[in-house]
């Protein structure tokens, strides 16, 4: 990646293991879909939910050349997101799906132009 990842934790402690997992997932996306020019990730544990356990939110903002920004900012109510690793997994699965669509469209356009 040309620019380092901006990773921040809000309402929870920094975790080296989680940071390593995030770096691995980013490397996978970059290997499959090309370089990323920027990436900002926020892992957040809001203080508002008393009825349910505290649910982690993961926000991802990536920039891909020729495709612009790809965003993930889901603040759902999935009870599985009490586990930060599951919240990160779901966020990266969603962002990877978006990147796959954007890059696929870009490749289709390039094929039509070269035909």
Number of C-alpha atoms within 10 A of each C-alpha: 13 9 9 11 17 12 15 14 14 13 11 12 11 13 10 9 10 14 13 11 15 19 14 12 17 18 16 13 18 15 11 12 16 15 15 21 16 17 21 15 17 16 22 18 18 13 11 10 10 7 6 11 13 17 23 28 23 23 19 23 16 19 17 19 12 9 12 11 17 16 18 17 13 14 11 10 14 11 13 14 20 17 12 18 16 13 21 22 16 16 20 20 13 16 21 21 11 15 23 15 12 19 18 13 13 13 12 11 11 11 10 8 8 6 5
